[in-house]
Amino acid sequence: MELQNIQRTTLTMRETSEYLGISYWLVNQLVRRKEIPYSKVGGKYLFRVQALDEYLMKKEKESIN
């Protein structure tokens, strides 16, 4: 049985900081303040790419208003 290619839909905290273009420290602070969408799985923080995109759109709209 051959495994199909699995495309990841989640990012680690380090990958999230690179994806958003912000520091690892700031991602950590956003998690602590519960300001960014994340899931904690086995002691590891995971971020869905789709949720991060929605988060950015929300922040963008807030900055205009």
C-alpha positions as CSV (number, residue, x, y, z in Angstrom):
1,M,0.0,0.0,0.0
2,E,1.4,3.3,-1.1
3,L,0.9,6.5,1.0
4,Q,-0.4,9.5,-0.8
5,N,1.4,12.8,-0.4
6,I,-0.1,14.5,2.6
7,Q,-0.1,18.3,2.4
8,R,0.2,20.0,5.7
9,T,-2.4,22.5,6.7
10,T,-0.7,23.5,10.0
11,L,2.4,25.4,10.9
12,T,4.6,25.3,14.0
13,M,5.2,28.5,16.0
14,R,8.5,29.1,14.2
15,E,6.9,28.6,10.8
16,T,4.0,30.9,11.8
17,S,6.4,33.6,12.7
18,E,8.0,33.3,9.2
19,Y,4.6,33.1,7.5
20,L,3.4,36.2,9.2
21,G,6.7,38.0,8.9
22,I,6.9,38.7,12.7
23,S,9.3,37.5,15.4
24,Y,8.9,34.2,17.2
25,W,8.7,36.2,20.4
26,L,5.7,38.1,19.1
27,V,3.9,34.9,18.1
28,N,4.5,33.6,21.6
29,Q,3.1,36.7,23.1
30,L,0.0,36.6,20.9
31,V,-0.6,33.0,22.0
32,R,-0.2,33.9,25.7
33,R,-2.7,36.7,25.3
34,K,-5.0,34.4,23.2
35,E,-5.1,36.9,20.3
36,I,-4.1,34.5,17.5
37,P,-5.9,31.3,16.6
38,Y,-4.0,28.1,17.6
39,S,-4.4,24.6,18.8
40,K,-2.2,22.9,21.4
41,V,-1.5,19.3,20.5
42,G,0.8,17.3,22.7
43,G,2.4,20.3,24.2
44,K,3.0,21.8,20.8
45,Y,1.3,24.9,19.3
46,L,-0.1,24.4,15.8
47,F,-1.6,27.1,13.6
48,R,-3.9,26.4,10.6
49,V,-2.8,28.4,7.5
50,Q,-6.5,29.1,6.7
51,A,-7.1,30.5,10.3
52,L,-4.0,32.7,10.0
53,D,-5.2,34.1,6.7
54,E,-8.6,34.9,8.2
55,Y,-6.9,36.5,11.2
56,L,-4.8,38.7,8.9
57,M,-8.0,39.7,7.0
58,K,-9.7,40.6,10.2
59,K,-6.8,42.7,11.4
60,E,-6.6,44.4,8.0
61,K,-10.3,45.4,8.2
62,E,-9.9,46.6,11.8
63,S,-7.0,48.9,10.7
64,I,-9.2,50.5,8.0
65,N,-12.1,51.2,10.4
